[in-house]
C-alpha cells in the first residue's frame, strides 16, 4: 500500500457504523455509479459468507472530508480494515469476489 492511508486507522466515528469483529469492507460510492451497485452486491455477499466481517457503504459526496483525507479519486473505492480498523488493502474499481476474499485473508 502507498500513500497516507497506509497505517491509517478508521473507527466507527469515521465510517458512521461499528467495525466488524474480524474485518470491515468500507466502500466509497456515488449516486450514479453503475460499478458501485455491482460492488455493493459482491461486498455484501462476501460479508454474509465470512463470520465477523461487515460491509459499510459511504456516499462519497456526503463525506468529502474523508474522501480528501484518504485520496479517494474514483468510485467505487474499497478499503479492507482489520478488526482494529487498520487499513490493510485498498482497491479502486469493481472487485472480483475472489480478490475480496483474498484481501480479507490479510485482515483476519
Backbone bond lengths (Angstrom), bond angles and torsions (degrees), N, CA, C in turn:
res aa  C-N    CA-C-N  psi(-1)  N-CA   C-N-CA  omega(-1)  CA-C   N-CA-C  phi
1 X - - - 1.454 - - 1.512 109.21 -
2 X 1.302 114.11 147.59 1.452 119.79 179.26 1.520 108.67 -124.22
3 X 1.313 115.10 164.12 1.452 120.32 171.23 1.506 114.62 88.38
4 X 1.306 114.28 -175.24 1.457 121.24 -175.01 1.513 113.63 -68.39
5 X 1.332 118.25 -22.12 1.457 118.29 -178.10 1.519 111.90 -75.00
6 X 1.341 118.11 -19.73 1.462 120.32 177.21 1.526 108.38 -62.80
7 X 1.314 115.77 126.74 1.453 119.89 -177.87 1.516 113.61 82.25
8 X 1.299 117.82 -4.33 1.467 123.06 -178.50 1.510 109.59 -76.88
9 X 1.306 115.93 141.89 1.464 121.54 173.68 1.516 108.78 -110.00
10 X 1.310 115.42 139.62 1.455 122.02 174.40 1.522 107.06 -118.84
11 X 1.304 115.96 131.36 1.457 120.49 179.14 1.509 111.43 -112.23
12 X 1.309 115.59 -177.30 1.463 121.43 179.97 1.527 111.07 -58.48
13 X 1.321 117.99 -35.84 1.461 120.66 179.47 1.530 110.98 -65.87
14 X 1.320 117.05 -33.18 1.465 121.15 179.35 1.521 112.06 -72.79
15 X 1.337 116.50 -44.80 1.460 119.86 -172.58 1.528 114.04 -98.20
16 X 1.323 117.19 -7.42 1.457 120.35 175.39 1.515 115.27 82.35
17 X 1.313 117.91 4.20 1.460 122.90 178.16 1.520 108.55 -148.33
18 X 1.319 115.88 163.69 1.463 118.81 178.94 1.526 109.98 -70.99
19 X 1.321 114.65 154.60 1.460 120.82 177.66 1.523 110.03 -77.84
20 X 1.329 115.85 156.88 1.452 120.85 173.96 1.520 109.90 -70.34
21 X 1.312 116.69 154.75 1.469 121.08 -179.99 1.524 111.62 -62.68
22 X 1.327 117.27 -35.37 1.469 121.53 -178.30 1.528 112.71 -110.29
23 X 1.324 117.08 -36.44 1.466 121.25 -178.13 1.524 109.27 -165.83
24 X 1.337 115.13 161.70 1.464 121.03 178.03 1.522 108.82 -135.15
25 X 1.318 115.50 133.86 1.457 122.64 175.14 1.522 106.90 -101.69
26 X 1.328 117.23 111.08 1.462 122.07 -177.88 1.521 108.15 -104.30
27 X 1.330 115.59 119.49 1.465 122.22 -177.70 1.517 110.16 -112.14
28 X 1.322 116.51 124.61 1.464 121.73 171.67 1.520 107.61 -95.16
29 X 1.332 116.10 124.84 1.455 122.67 -176.42 1.513 110.75 -129.32
30 X 1.321 115.13 170.04 1.463 121.30 171.85 1.526 108.26 -135.69
31 X 1.305 115.80 160.98 1.464 122.14 -168.83 1.531 114.16 -57.71
32 X 1.311 117.89 -43.71 1.462 119.83 -172.48 1.530 112.86 -105.03
33 X 1.305 116.49 23.44 1.462 122.91 -177.03 1.526 109.45 -88.83
34 X 1.319 116.75 107.88 1.467 121.04 179.72 1.529 112.32 -64.42
35 X 1.348 119.28 -45.23 1.469 118.75 178.31 1.533 112.78 -63.10
36 X 1.338 117.14 -22.69 1.473 119.89 178.66 1.522 110.59 -64.70
37 X 1.314 116.98 -36.62 1.469 119.90 -179.98 1.526 110.74 -65.65
38 X 1.321 116.00 -44.38 1.462 120.06 178.59 1.530 110.42 -65.48
39 X 1.329 116.65 -39.23 1.461 121.24 178.40 1.518 110.43 -62.83
40 X 1.326 116.80 -41.41 1.470 121.50 177.57 1.523 110.49 -56.81
41 X 1.334 116.50 -44.25 1.471 120.06 -179.65 1.535 111.08 -64.74
42 X 1.327 116.79 -44.28 1.475 120.49 -179.07 1.530 110.28 -62.81
43 X 1.330 116.69 -48.68 1.459 120.02 -176.67 1.525 111.99 -67.14
44 X 1.323 117.11 -39.81 1.467 120.57 177.85 1.530 109.92 -64.29
45 X 1.320 116.83 -38.99 1.461 121.28 178.97 1.531 110.60 -63.90
46 X 1.327 116.70 -46.94 1.465 120.59 179.58 1.532 110.41 -63.66
47 X 1.334 116.87 -44.15 1.469 120.23 179.29 1.525 110.80 -61.38
48 X 1.319 116.92 -34.18 1.459 120.62 177.65 1.521 113.26 -72.14
49 X 1.333 116.38 -25.50 1.468 121.48 -178.61 1.520 112.87 -85.30
50 X 1.325 116.86 -30.77 1.461 121.00 -172.22 1.533 109.40 -107.33
51 X 1.317 118.45 113.36 1.467 121.13 -179.08 1.535 111.63 -58.48
52 X 1.328 115.50 138.41 1.454 121.15 176.47 1.518 114.92 83.29
53 X 1.333 117.09 5.89 1.472 120.85 179.48 1.514 109.00 -108.28
54 X 1.339 115.48 131.98 1.475 121.51 177.44 1.511 109.88 -113.46
55 X 1.327 115.03 150.50 1.465 122.29 172.69 1.517 107.23 -113.31
56 X 1.328 116.22 125.85 1.466 121.86 178.85 1.526 107.32 -123.92
57 X 1.320 115.85 124.84 1.465 120.68 178.29 1.519 109.35 -105.54
58 X 1.321 115.91 131.76 1.465 122.27 -179.02 1.516 108.60 -118.47
59 X 1.324 116.75 128.67 1.458 121.40 173.89 1.530 107.78 -74.14
60 X 1.315 116.19 114.66 1.465 121.27 -175.22 1.528 111.78 -57.17
61 X 1.319 117.36 -35.61 1.464 120.54 -178.51 1.526 112.05 -68.81
62 X 1.316 116.69 -27.17 1.463 121.00 179.10 1.524 113.06 -81.88
63 X 1.326 117.14 -18.09 1.471 121.17 -176.10 1.525 111.52 -128.04
64 X 1.326 115.48 52.97 1.466 120.20 -178.22 1.524 112.60 -59.50
65 X 1.327 117.34 -30.13 1.464 120.50 177.39 1.525 111.19 -61.02
66 X 1.321 116.30 -47.76 1.453 121.44 -179.95 1.534 111.31 -71.14
67 X 1.320 116.46 -37.64 1.470 121.59 176.57 1.527 110.04 -57.59
68 X 1.322 116.22 -45.97 1.472 120.02 179.74 1.527 111.31 -67.05
69 X 1.324 116.04 -44.68 1.462 120.33 -178.31 1.523 111.93 -60.79
70 X 1.331 116.86 -40.80 1.460 121.76 -178.03 1.529 112.66 -91.64
71 X 1.311 116.33 -0.05 1.468 123.31 179.88 1.525 112.41 56.39
72 X 1.315 115.86 49.12 1.457 121.29 175.34 1.526 106.53 -80.27
73 X 1.336 116.69 113.56 1.454 121.47 -176.18 1.519 113.07 -104.27
74 X 1.334 117.11 -22.30 1.456 121.93 -178.97 1.522 109.10 -138.23
75 X 1.318 115.00 156.07 1.461 119.88 172.74 1.521 107.89 -117.49
76 X 1.322 116.83 144.28 1.451 126.66 -2.92 1.534 112.61 -78.92
77 X 1.311 114.97 145.25 1.459 122.99 167.89 1.517 106.37 -122.47
78 X 1.326 115.82 132.49 1.459 121.49 -176.06 1.529 109.34 -120.48
79 X 1.320 115.39 133.87 1.457 122.48 173.38 1.520 107.79 -113.42
80 X 1.322 116.15 136.12 1.462 121.48 174.16 1.521 106.21 -104.49
81 X 1.331 115.42 122.39 1.462 122.04 -179.80 1.517 109.74 -110.45
82 X 1.322 116.08 145.14 1.462 118.92 173.52 1.525 109.20 -81.05
83 X 1.313 117.59 -174.98 1.468 121.69 -175.62 1.526 112.69 -60.47
84 X 1.336 116.87 -28.74 1.467 121.20 -179.70 1.526 112.61 -88.50
85 X 1.330 117.47 -0.74 1.461 120.86 -179.79 1.519 114.25 89.95
86 X 1.326 116.73 6.75 1.460 121.80 178.89 1.537 109.19 -72.15
87 X 1.324 116.98 130.76 1.465 121.10 176.75 1.530 108.10 -71.64
88 X 1.351 116.20 120.21 1.460 120.02 178.74 1.528 112.62 -110.76
89 X 1.335 116.96 -18.37 1.460 120.02 -179.41 1.520 108.92 -156.66
90 X 1.327 114.87 149.49 1.463 122.29 177.08 1.515 107.32 -135.95
91 X 1.336 116.30 139.90 1.463 120.84 177.97 1.518 109.11 -142.04
92 X 1.318 115.74 144.11 1.461 121.91 177.69 1.520 107.87 -115.55
93 X 1.319 116.61 136.03 1.456 121.32 -179.37 1.510 111.11 97.84
94 X 1.312 114.48 177.78 1.462 120.82 -177.04 1.524 110.07 -75.02
95 X 1.340 118.08 118.18 1.464 120.45 -178.20 1.518 112.28 -83.72
96 X 1.318 115.57 156.05 1.457 121.14 170.81 1.528 108.02 -87.15
97 X 1.309 116.03 147.91 1.464 120.60 -178.29 1.531 111.31 -55.81
98 X 1.327 117.85 -42.59 1.463 121.64 -179.32 1.528 111.01 -61.27
99 X 1.330 117.23 -37.83 1.466 120.77 179.36 1.526 111.44 -67.96
100 X 1.331 116.30 -37.84 1.472 120.25 178.32 1.523 109.86 -65.01
101 X 1.318 116.12 -44.03 1.461 120.28 179.72 1.529 110.07 -63.36
102 X 1.310 117.28 -40.86 1.467 120.89 177.65 1.522 111.20 -63.12
103 X 1.340 116.75 -42.27 1.477 120.93 179.65 1.528 110.27 -64.74
104 X 1.325 117.32 -35.15 1.467 119.89 177.77 1.525 110.90 -64.22
105 X 1.322 116.43 -28.54 1.457 120.02 177.35 1.518 112.41 -60.12
106 X 1.328 116.90 -29.41 1.466 121.38 177.40 1.523 111.73 -76.70
107 X 1.320 116.37 -25.06 1.458 121.27 -173.53 1.520 113.28 -90.69
108 X 1.317 117.22 -28.36 1.466 119.19 -175.48 1.510 112.64 -102.69
